[in-house]
């Protein structure tokens, strides 16, 4: 499974998503340009102990990402998605794409893939969910729906070495 962040703006969100990707065995793709450097302390702090295990692909531009995407199946996460996130027929190898924290995804993408947009219901009085939380919700559902959990053996939990400081 591929989890894609479109021009993320908040390093700790990206770090938290990176940690989720490591735990789920997913590849994290970041579509640039980004407003922060990947050596940013806040980014690494959120997923520090897991960063060496992350499968990460950086795409310099939306065009570079779309070239990589090719014929792969994208699922775009948006408040106005045509399908509820838990009803999409995810398959292994799909790409789940989330927009950035302030602007979301480009309208041309959501218009082009309208039938491949998913939404997470908001039942309470909030405008939207945090990017990292949304990524976790949809990625876990996609992994379960695609059968990825069925074949996986639970990994032995390893506690990161405590850091002093």
BELKA-V839963 format. One record per pair of residues at least 24 apart in sequence whose ideal C-beta (glycine too) atoms are under 10 Angstrom apart, sorted by the first residue. I is the first residue (numbers start at 1). GAP is how many residues later the second one is. If there is no record, write none. Layout:
# BELKA-V839963
I|GAP / I|GAP
This chain:
# BELKA-V839963
1|24 / 1|25 / 1|26 / 1|89 / 1|90 / 1|91 / 1|92 / 1|93 / 1|94 / 1|95 / 1|138 / 1|141 / 1|142 / 1|145 / 1|147 / 2|24 / 2|25 / 2|26 / 2|27 / 2|53 / 2|55 / 2|66 / 2|67 / 2|70 / 2|71 / 2|72 / 2|73 / 2|91 / 2|92 / 2|93 / 2|94 / 2|95 / 2|137 / 2|140 / 3|24 / 3|25 / 3|26 / 3|27 / 3|74 / 3|91 / 3|92 / 3|93 / 3|94 / 3|95 / 3|132 / 3|133 / 3|135 / 3|136 / 3|139 / 4|24 / 4|25 / 4|26 / 4|27 / 4|53 / 4|55 / 4|61 / 4|64 / 4|65 / 4|70 / 4|71 / 4|72 / 4|73 / 4|91 / 4|92 / 4|93 / 4|94 / 4|95 / 4|101 / 4|131 / 5|24 / 5|25 / 5|26 / 5|27 / 5|29 / 5|91 / 5|92 / 5|93 / 5|94 / 5|95 / 5|96 / 5|126 / 5|127 / 5|130 / 6|24 / 6|25 / 6|26 / 6|28 / 6|53 / 6|56 / 6|59 / 6|70 / 6|91 / 6|92 / 6|93 / 6|94 / 6|97 / 6|98 / 6|99 / 6|100 / 6|103 / 7|24 / 7|25 / 7|26 / 7|27 / 7|28 / 7|54 / 7|55 / 7|92 / 7|93 / 7|94 / 7|95 / 7|96 / 7|98 / 7|99 / 8|24 / 8|26 / 8|27 / 8|28 / 8|35 / 8|90 / 8|91 / 8|92 / 8|93 / 8|123 / 8|124 / 9|25 / 9|26 / 9|27 / 9|91 / 9|92 / 9|93 / 9|94 / 9|122 / 10|25 / 10|26 / 10|32 / 10|33 / 10|36 / 10|90 / 10|91 / 10|92 / 10|120 / 10|121 / 10|122 / 11|24 / 11|25 / 11|26 / 11|27 / 11|29 / 11|30 / 11|31 / 11|32 / 11|33 / 11|34 / 11|35 / 12|28 / 12|30 / 12|31 / 12|32 / 12|33 / 12|34 / 12|35 / 12|119 / 12|120 / 13|29 / 13|30 / 13|33 / 13|85 / 13|87 / 13|88 / 13|117 / 13|118 / 13|119 / 13|120 / 13|121 / 13|122 / 14|24 / 14|26 / 14|28 / 14|29 / 14|30 / 14|32 / 14|33 / 14|86 / 14|87 / 14|117 / 14|118 / 14|121 / 15|25 / 15|26 / 15|27 / 15|28 / 15|29 / 15|30 / 15|31 / 15|32 / 15|33 / 15|35 / 15|36 / 15|39 / 15|117 / 16|27 / 16|30 / 16|31 / 16|114 / 16|115 / 16|116 / 16|117 / 16|119 / 16|120 / 17|29 / 17|30 / 17|37 / 17|81 / 17|114 / 17|115 / 17|116 / 17|117 / 17|118 / 17|119 / 17|122 / 18|25 / 18|26 / 18|28 / 18|29 / 18|30 / 18|32 / 18|33 / 18|35 / 18|36 / 18|37 / 18|38 / 18|114 / 18|117 / 19|27 / 19|28 / 19|29 / 19|30 / 19|31 / 19|32 / 19|34 / 19|35 / 19|113 / 19|117 / 20|27 / 20|30 / 20|112 / 20|113 / 20|115 / 20|116 / 20|119 / 20|120 / 21|26 / 21|29 / 21|32 / 21|33 / 21|34 / 21|35 / 21|114 / 21|115 / 21|118 / 22|25 / 22|27 / 22|28 / 22|29 / 22|30 / 22|31 / 22|32 / 22|33 / 22|34 / 23|24 / 23|27 / 23|30 / 23|113 / 23|116 / 23|117 / 23|132 / 24|112 / 24|115 / 24|116 / 24|118 / 24|119 / 24|124 / 24|125 / 24|128 / 25|28 / 25|30 / 25|118 / 25|123 / 25|124 / 25|127 / 25|130 / 26|28 / 26|29 / 26|69 / 26|70 / 26|109 / 26|113 / 26|116 / 26|117 / 26|122 / 27|27 / 27|28 / 27|29 / 27|30 / 27|68 / 28|26 / 28|27 / 28|28 / 28|29 / 28|30 / 28|107 / 29|26 / 29|27 / 29|28 / 29|29 / 29|30 / 29|36 / 29|39 / 29|40 / 29|66 / 29|67 / 29|68 / 30|26 / 30|27 / 30|28 / 30|29 / 30|30 / 30|35 / 31|26 / 31|27 / 31|28 / 31|29 / 31|30 / 31|31 / 31|32 / 31|33 / 31|34 / 31|35 / 31|37 / 31|38 / 31|66 / 31|68 / 31|69 / 31|74 / 32|26 / 32|27 / 32|28 / 32|29 / 32|30 / 32|32 / 32|33 / 33|26 / 33|27 / 33|28 / 33|29 / 34|24 / 34|26 / 34|66 / 35|65 / 46|86 / 48|112 / 48|115 / 49|109 / 49|110 / 49|111 / 49|112 / 49|113 / 49|114 / 50|110 / 62|44 / 62|46 / 62|47 / 65|30 / 65|32 / 66|43 / 68|27 / 69|26 / 69|28 / 73|40 / 73|43 / 74|35 / 74|38 / 74|39 / 74|42 / 74|43 / 75|38 / 75|41 / 75|42 / 75|43 / 75|63 / 75|67 / 76|28 / 76|29 / 76|30 / 76|33 / 76|34 / 76|36 / 76|37 / 76|38 / 76|40 / 76|41 / 76|42 / 76|43 / 77|27 / 77|28 / 77|33 / 77|40 / 77|41 / 77|42 / 77|43 / 77|52 / 77|54 / 77|57 / 77|58 / 77|60 / 77|61 / 77|62 / 78|26 / 78|27 / 78|29 / 78|31 / 78|32 / 78|39 / 78|40 / 78|41 / 78|42 / 78|56 / 79|25 / 79|38 / 79|40 / 79|41 / 79|43 / 79|48 / 79|49 / 79|50 / 79|55 / 80|24 / 80|30 / 80|34 / 80|37 / 80|39 / 81|29 / 81|33 / 81|35 / 81|36 / 81|37 / 81|38 / 81|39 / 81|57 / 82|28 / 82|31 / 82|32 / 82|33 / 82|34 / 82|35 / 82|36 / 82|37 / 83|32 / 83|33 / 83|34 / 83|35 / 83|36 / 84|34 / 84|35 / 84|36 / 84|37 / 84|57 / 85|32 / 85|33 / 85|34 / 85|35 / 85|36 / 85|49 / 85|52 / 85|53 / 85|56 / 85|57 / 85|60 / 86|32 / 86|34 / 86|35 / 86|51 / 86|52 / 86|55 / 86|56 / 86|58 / 86|59 / 87|31 / 87|54 / 87|58 / 88|28 / 88|29 / 88|30 / 88|50 / 88|53 / 88|54 / 88|57 / 89|53 / 89|56 / 89|57 / 90|28 / 90|48 / 90|49 / 90|51 / 90|52 / 90|53 / 90|54 / 90|55 / 90|56 / 90|57 / 90|58 / 91|51 / 91|54 / 91|55 / 91|56 / 91|57 / 92|50 / 92|51 / 92|53 / 92|54 / 92|55 / 92|56 / 92|59 / 93|53 / 94|48 / 94|51 / 94|52 / 95|47 / 96|38 / 96|39 / 96|42 / 96|43 / 96|45 / 96|46 / 96|47 / 97|41 / 98|33 / 98|34 / 98|36 / 98|37 / 98|40 / 98|41 / 99|32 / 99|35 / 100|31 / 101|27 / 101|29 / 101|30 / 101|31 / 104|24 / 104|27 / 118|24
